């Protein structure tokens, strides 16, 4: 009785261990499926078919073992159970034929699995190439960002120069206003001088009057010079 309890306990530990292994394999399968989004549906379908066929194969093998055990027992009862033995042998032939068919299907599925694994290797190689291209693009981006920083620095310098030029422009405009004001004053003085010259011209006679007109002209020209 104790031996049976221990056997049951050991069997439970084996089942728990097998369950833990199955869970770990399922986790690994989920990780692979997350990396192979494009092949997920095909791979899951094929794996599901493979699991079903393997389960059927196990069942058939179990049935075959049972039938072989029955065959051994029936051989001891050959005289009385010949008719039953013929029926069981016929069933055995059918099951063996079915087993051959299932094995053939299993071979085909394994071949498809190999092809999918080959495609997976190709996709992984493409992924490596894309990652390399990404690294190159990131390097280019760093260079462009550095150039952008330089251009922004140049822009700041140009903006500073623009502010200085605008300040100089304001100063020049102020000087221009002053010069225009002076010009208006000079034009007013010129008008007064011209009036005085007209009066003097009417009064002055002889060489002295000519010298006075020349002096007035030179004085007016000097005042009008910038």
C-alpha positions as a Markdown table, in Angstrom:
| # | Residue | x | y | z |
|---|---|---|---|---|
| 1 | Unk | 0.0 | 0.0 | 0.0 |
| 2 | Unk | 2.8 | 2.4 | 0.9 |
| 3 | Unk | 4.6 | 1.5 | -2.3 |
| 4 | Unk | 1.4 | 2.4 | -4.3 |
| 5 | Unk | 1.2 | 5.8 | -2.4 |
| 6 | Unk | 4.8 | 6.5 | -3.3 |
| 7 | Unk | 4.3 | 5.6 | -6.9 |
| 8 | Unk | 1.3 | 7.8 | -7.0 |
| 9 | Unk | 3.3 | 10.7 | -5.4 |
| 10 | Unk | 6.2 | 10.1 | -7.9 |
| 11 | Unk | 3.7 | 10.1 | -10.7 |
| 12 | Unk | 2.2 | 13.4 | -9.5 |
| 13 | Unk | 5.7 | 14.9 | -9.4 |
| 14 | Unk | 6.4 | 13.7 | -12.9 |
| 15 | Unk | 3.1 | 15.2 | -14.1 |
| 16 | Unk | 3.9 | 18.4 | -12.3 |
| 17 | Unk | 7.4 | 18.4 | -13.8 |
| 18 | Unk | 6.1 | 17.7 | -17.3 |
| 19 | Unk | 3.5 | 20.4 | -16.8 |
| 20 | Unk | 6.2 | 22.9 | -15.8 |
| 21 | Unk | 8.2 | 21.9 | -18.9 |
| 22 | Unk | 5.2 | 22.3 | -21.1 |
| 23 | Unk | 4.5 | 25.7 | -19.7 |
| 24 | Unk | 8.1 | 26.8 | -20.2 |
| 25 | Unk | 7.9 | 25.6 | -23.8 |
| 26 | Unk | 4.7 | 27.4 | -24.3 |
| 27 | Unk | 6.3 | 30.6 | -23.0 |
| 28 | Unk | 9.2 | 30.2 | -25.4 |
| 29 | Unk | 6.7 | 29.6 | -28.2 |
| 30 | Unk | 4.8 | 32.8 | -27.3 |
| 31 | Unk | 8.1 | 34.8 | -27.4 |
| 32 | Unk | 8.9 | 33.4 | -30.9 |
| 33 | Unk | 5.4 | 34.1 | -32.1 |
| 34 | Unk | 5.7 | 37.8 | -30.9 |
| 35 | Unk | 8.8 | 38.1 | -33.1 |
| 36 | Unk | 7.2 | 36.4 | -36.1 |
| 37 | Unk | 3.9 | 38.3 | -36.5 |
| 38 | Unk | 3.7 | 37.7 | -40.3 |
| 39 | Unk | 4.1 | 33.9 | -39.8 |
| 40 | Unk | 2.1 | 33.5 | -36.6 |
| 41 | Unk | -1.1 | 32.2 | -38.1 |
| 42 | Unk | 0.6 | 29.7 | -40.4 |
| 43 | Unk | 2.9 | 28.5 | -37.7 |
| 44 | Unk | 0.2 | 28.1 | -35.1 |
| 45 | Unk | -2.0 | 26.3 | -37.6 |
| 46 | Unk | 0.7 | 23.9 | -38.5 |
| 47 | Unk | 1.8 | 23.3 | -35.0 |
| 48 | Unk | -1.8 | 22.7 | -34.0 |
| 49 | Unk | -2.1 | 20.1 | -36.8 |
| 50 | Unk | 1.2 | 18.5 | -35.7 |
| 51 | Unk | 0.0 | 18.3 | -32.1 |
| 52 | Unk | -3.2 | 16.7 | -33.2 |
| 53 | Unk | -1.4 | 14.2 | -35.4 |
| 54 | Unk | 1.1 | 13.4 | -32.6 |
| 55 | Unk | -1.8 | 12.9 | -30.2 |
| 56 | Unk | -3.5 | 10.6 | -32.7 |
| 57 | Unk | -0.3 | 8.7 | -33.2 |
| 58 | Unk | 0.1 | 8.2 | -29.5 |
| 59 | Unk | -3.4 | 7.0 | -29.3 |
| 60 | Unk | -2.9 | 4.6 | -32.2 |
| 61 | Unk | 0.3 | 3.3 | -30.8 |
| 62 | Unk | -1.4 | 2.8 | -27.5 |
| 63 | Unk | -4.2 | 0.9 | -29.3 |
| 64 | Unk | -1.6 | -1.1 | -31.1 |
| 65 | Unk | 0.1 | -2.1 | -27.9 |
| 66 | Unk | -3.3 | -3.1 | -26.5 |
| 67 | Unk | -4.1 | -5.1 | -29.6 |
| 68 | Unk | -0.7 | -6.8 | -29.4 |
| 69 | Unk | -1.4 | -7.6 | -25.7 |
| 70 | Unk | -4.8 | -9.0 | -26.7 |
| 71 | Unk | -3.1 | -10.9 | -29.5 |
| 72 | Unk | -0.8 | -12.6 | -27.0 |
| 73 | Unk | -3.8 | -13.5 | -24.8 |
| 74 | Unk | -5.8 | -14.6 | -27.8 |
| 75 | Unk | -3.0 | -16.9 | -28.9 |
| 76 | Unk | -3.3 | -18.8 | -25.7 |
| 77 | Unk | -7.0 | -19.2 | -26.5 |
| 78 | Unk | -6.4 | -19.8 | -30.2 |
| 79 | Unk | -8.7 | -22.8 | -30.4 |
| 80 | Unk | -11.8 | -21.1 | -29.0 |
| 81 | Unk | -11.2 | -17.5 | -30.3 |
| 82 | Unk | -9.9 | -18.0 | -33.9 |
| 83 | Unk | -12.8 | -16.0 | -35.3 |
| 84 | Unk | -12.2 | -13.1 | -32.9 |
| 85 | Unk | -8.5 | -13.2 | -33.8 |
| 86 | Unk | -9.3 | -12.8 | -37.5 |
| 87 | Unk | -11.4 | -9.8 | -36.7 |
| 88 | Unk | -8.7 | -8.2 | -34.5 |
| 89 | Unk | -6.0 | -8.9 | -37.2 |
| 90 | Unk | -8.2 | -7.1 | -39.7 |
| 91 | Unk | -8.6 | -4.2 | -37.3 |
| 92 | Unk | -4.8 | -4.2 | -36.8 |
| 93 | Unk | -4.2 | -4.0 | -40.5 |
| 94 | Unk | -6.5 | -1.0 | -40.8 |
| 95 | Unk | -4.9 | 0.7 | -37.9 |
| 96 | Unk | -1.4 | 0.1 | -39.4 |
| 97 | Unk | -2.6 | 1.5 | -42.7 |
| 98 | Unk | -4.0 | 4.5 | -40.8 |
| 99 | Unk | -0.7 | 4.8 | -38.9 |
| 100 | Unk | 1.2 | 4.8 | -42.2 |
| 101 | Unk | -1.0 | 7.6 | -43.5 |
| 102 | Unk | -0.5 | 9.6 | -40.4 |
| 103 | Unk | 3.2 | 9.1 | -40.5 |
| 104 | Unk | 3.2 | 10.3 | -44.1 |
| 105 | Unk | 1.3 | 13.4 | -43.1 |
| 106 | Unk | 3.7 | 13.9 | -40.2 |
| 107 | Unk | 6.6 | 13.8 | -42.6 |
| 108 | Unk | 4.9 | 16.4 | -44.8 |
| 109 | Unk | 4.3 | 18.6 | -41.8 |
| 110 | Unk | 7.8 | 18.3 | -40.6 |
| 111 | Unk | 9.0 | 19.3 | -44.1 |
| 112 | Unk | 6.8 | 22.3 | -44.0 |
| 113 | Unk | 8.2 | 23.1 | -40.5 |
| 114 | Unk | 11.7 | 23.0 | -41.9 |
| 115 | Unk | 10.7 | 25.4 | -44.7 |
| 116 | Unk | 9.2 | 27.8 | -42.2 |
| 117 | Unk | 12.3 | 27.6 | -40.1 |
| 118 | Unk | 14.3 | 28.4 | -43.2 |
| 119 | Unk | 12.1 | 31.4 | -43.9 |
| 120 | Unk | 12.5 | 32.4 | -40.2 |
| 121 | Unk | 16.3 | 32.4 | -40.7 |
| 122 | Unk | 15.9 | 34.6 | -43.8 |
| 123 | Unk | 13.6 | 37.0 | -41.8 |
| 124 | Unk | 16.1 | 37.1 | -39.0 |
| 125 | Unk | 18.9 | 38.0 | -41.5 |
| 126 | Unk | 16.6 | 40.8 | -42.9 |
| 127 | Unk | 16.0 | 42.0 | -39.3 |
| 128 | Unk | 19.8 | 42.2 | -38.8 |
| 129 | Unk | 20.2 | 44.2 | -42.0 |
| 130 | Unk | 17.3 | 46.5 | -41.0 |
| 131 | Unk | 18.9 | 47.0 | -37.5 |
| 132 | Unk | 22.2 | 47.9 | -39.2 |
| 133 | Unk | 20.4 | 50.4 | -41.4 |
| 134 | Unk | 18.7 | 51.8 | -38.3 |
| 135 | Unk | 22.1 | 52.3 | -36.7 |
| 136 | Unk | 23.4 | 54.1 | -39.8 |
| 137 | Unk | 20.3 | 56.3 | -39.9 |
| 138 | Unk | 20.7 | 57.1 | -36.2 |
| 139 | Unk | 24.3 | 58.1 | -36.8 |
| 140 | Unk | 23.2 | 60.3 | -39.7 |
| 141 | Unk | 20.5 | 61.8 | -37.4 |
| 142 | Unk | 23.2 | 62.6 | -34.8 |
| 143 | Unk | 25.2 | 64.4 | -37.5 |
| 144 | Unk | 22.2 | 66.3 | -38.7 |
| 145 | Unk | 21.4 | 67.3 | -35.2 |
| 146 | Unk | 25.0 | 68.6 | -34.8 |
| 147 | Unk | 24.6 | 70.6 | -38.0 |
| 148 | Unk | 21.3 | 71.9 | -36.8 |
| 149 | Unk | 23.0 | 73.1 | -33.6 |
| 150 | Unk | 25.7 | 74.8 | -35.6 |
| 151 | Unk | 23.0 | 76.4 | -37.9 |
| 152 | Unk | 21.1 | 77.6 | -34.8 |
| 153 | Unk | 24.3 | 79.1 | -33.4 |
| 154 | Unk | 24.9 | 80.9 | -36.7 |
| 155 | Unk | 21.3 | 82.0 | -36.7 |
| 156 | Unk | 21.7 | 83.5 | -33.3 |
| 157 | Unk | 24.9 | 85.3 | -34.5 |
| 158 | Unk | 23.0 | 86.6 | -37.6 |
| 159 | Unk | 20.1 | 87.8 | -35.4 |
| 160 | Unk | 22.6 | 89.6 | -33.2 |
| 161 | Unk | 24.2 | 91.2 | -36.3 |
| 162 | Unk | 20.7 | 92.1 | -37.5 |
| 163 | Unk | 19.9 | 93.8 | -34.2 |
| 164 | Unk | 23.2 | 95.8 | -34.5 |
| 165 | Unk | 22.4 | 96.7 | -38.1 |
| 166 | Unk | 18.9 | 97.8 | -37.1 |
| 167 | Unk | 20.4 | 99.9 | -34.3 |
| 168 | Unk | 22.8 | 101.5 | -36.8 |
| 169 | Unk | 19.9 | 102.0 | -39.2 |
| 170 | Unk | 18.0 | 103.9 | -36.5 |
| 171 | Unk | 21.1 | 106.0 | -35.8 |
| 172 | Unk | 21.5 | 106.7 | -39.5 |
| 173 | Unk | 17.8 | 107.6 | -39.8 |
| 174 | Unk | 18.2 | 110.0 | -36.9 |
| 175 | Unk | 21.3 | 111.5 | -38.6 |
| 176 | Unk | 19.3 | 111.8 | -41.8 |
| 177 | Unk | 16.5 | 113.6 | -40.0 |
| 178 | Unk | 19.1 | 116.0 | -38.5 |
| 179 | Unk | 20.7 | 116.6 | -41.9 |
| 180 | Unk | 17.3 | 117.2 | -43.5 |
| 181 | Unk | 16.6 | 119.7 | -40.8 |
| 182 | Unk | 19.9 | 121.4 | -41.4 |
| 183 | Unk | 19.1 | 121.4 | -45.2 |
| 184 | Unk | 15.8 | 123.1 | -44.6 |
| 185 | Unk | 17.6 | 125.7 | -42.5 |
| 186 | Unk | 20.2 | 126.2 | -45.2 |
| 187 | Unk | 17.5 | 126.4 | -47.9 |
| 188 | Unk | 15.9 | 129.1 | -45.8 |
| 189 | Unk | 19.2 | 131.0 | -45.4 |
| 190 | Unk | 19.7 | 130.6 | -49.1 |
| 191 | Unk | 16.4 | 132.1 | -49.9 |
| 192 | Unk | 17.2 | 135.1 | -47.5 |
| 193 | Unk | 20.6 | 135.5 | -49.2 |
| 194 | Unk | 19.1 | 135.4 | -52.6 |
| 195 | Unk | 16.7 | 138.1 | -51.6 |
| 196 | Unk | 19.6 | 140.2 | -50.2 |
| 197 | Unk | 21.7 | 139.6 | -53.4 |
| 198 | Unk | 18.8 | 140.9 | -55.5 |
| 199 | Unk | 18.6 | 144.0 | -53.4 |
| 200 | Unk | 22.3 | 144.5 | -53.5 |
| 201 | Unk | 22.5 | 143.9 | -57.3 |
| 202 | Unk | 20.1 | 146.8 | -57.8 |
| 203 | Unk | 22.1 | 149.1 | -55.7 |
| 204 | Unk | 25.8 | 148.2 | -56.4 |
| 205 | Unk | 27.5 | 149.7 | -59.5 |
| 206 | Unk | 31.0 | 149.3 | -60.9 |
| 207 | Unk | 33.8 | 146.7 | -60.1 |
| 208 | Unk | 33.1 | 146.8 | -56.3 |
| 209 | Unk | 29.6 | 145.5 | -56.9 |
| 210 | Unk | 30.8 | 142.6 | -59.0 |
| 211 | Unk | 33.2 | 141.5 | -56.2 |
| 212 | Unk | 30.4 | 141.7 | -53.7 |
| 213 | Unk | 28.2 | 139.4 | -55.9 |
| 214 | Unk | 31.1 | 136.8 | -56.3 |
| 215 | Unk | 31.7 | 136.8 | -52.5 |
| 216 | Unk | 27.9 | 136.3 | -51.9 |
| 217 | Unk | 27.8 | 133.3 | -54.4 |
| 218 | Unk | 30.9 | 131.6 | -52.8 |
| 219 | Unk | 29.5 | 132.1 | -49.3 |
| 220 | Unk | 26.1 | 130.6 | -50.3 |
| 221 | Unk | 27.8 | 127.6 | -52.0 |
| 222 | Unk | 29.9 | 127.0 | -48.9 |
| 223 | Unk | 26.9 | 127.0 | -46.7 |
| 224 | Unk | 25.1 | 124.5 | -48.9 |
| 225 | Unk | 28.1 | 122.0 | -48.8 |
| 226 | Unk | 27.4 | 118.9 | -46.6 |
